[in-house]
Amino acid sequence: MINIVNKYLIIKFLKINFNTILIFFSLGVILNLFEEIEFVKNLNLSFTLPVVLSLSYVPTLILELLPFIVFLSSMYYFLHLRSAKDLLLIKVFGYSNIKIIFILSFFSFLLGVFVLFTVNPITSTLIEYYETKKADYSRDVGHLISINKNGVWIKEVDEFGYRIINAAKLDKDILKKISIYVFDNNNDLLKRIESESALITGNPWQMKNVYIYDPIENNKIFLQNYEFKSDKIFNQINSLYRNLNTVSFLDLVLNYSQLNEKGYSKELLNEKINKFISLPFFLSLMVVLAAIFTIGSLKHKQNFYYVLISILACVAIYYFKDLSIALGQTEKINLILSVWMPIIVISLFCSIGVIQINEK
């Protein structure tokens, strides 16, 4: 009988979470679709591309919102248990409030682990496809930057033609081993620039040990110092290095050294790894928090009260999480601690609430 009750609790909980994710996914696709249609409206492309782009982007967004989706799902789940009198029936079989919460929070923890190892690699691949497609079709220069196993790639377009810039890696504020190909509007190569390094904190870039190859005159020039004017300065390139959504948890762990060599800082990599590791704990605590707000009270209040609590709690946790990360990134507190700070605070609150629930 115990196994049947456990299965009932978990399957019902899983169904509600799946339906909630499906609702958020559908809303996300619809809302993002307007942005993608605006993006391709002047490109003379079929309607299929905006749909594909939306379907590629939204899963990553859902993954970021997953703790809050689980919280809202858990609120609905516990409210349904109370209103349908299922909670009382389950207690007849010897299930206390704390036992029900433990079963569902532990299942949420396992769900978080499952997401890290199976879902996250898929979402990272999809967002990488999304970024690549946007770069292929984009007329906005801001989209034409990417990082892959061959280093940093930049495409700049102006009225005279375009330039392809490749660098092996970004070391703090210096690009290493740079190759620049300058083309005209007819796709003819005008010149190629090879440089040992370039300081990119300002514009123009300050390049060292530069070779300039002229394919038309078939000659080359060596310059010890050279100024190269680029639309891309340090802050724009560095912001791309802060986006690790295209890298999965497994890739971060297995290719940590290679990513660091490409230019990703250890601080950023450690922050992202800890964000991933904290996900199962975050999901588990969201279930406990939802239980405290619902079955933690014996008074049958209106559902509007719980909906309001859900919205306020989500907003408060979301902004506290962002504030904590911001404090870590500005070195006000330890960066790793900033990732775990929301988990610690929610854990302390839940530990007090669980004691009260257990007494009821």
Protein Blocks (a to p, Z undefined) as FASTA:
>chain_A
ZZmmmmmmmmmmmmmmmmmmmmmmmmmmmmmmmmmmmmmmmnopafklmmmmmmmmmmmm
mmmmmmmmmmmmmmmmmmmmmmnommmmmmmnopafklmmmmmmmmmmmmmmmmmmmmmm
mmmmmmmmmmmmmmmmpcbfklmcccdfkbpadddddfkbccddddfbdehjacehiadd
dddfkopafbdcddfbdcfkbccdddehiadddfklopadddfbdcdddfbdfklmmmmm
mpcklpcfklmmmmmmmmmmnopafklmmmmmmmmmmmmmmmmmmmmmmmmmmmmpcbdc
dfklmmmmmmmmmmmmmmmmmmmmmmmmnomacfklmmmmmmmmmmmmmmmmmmmmmmZZ
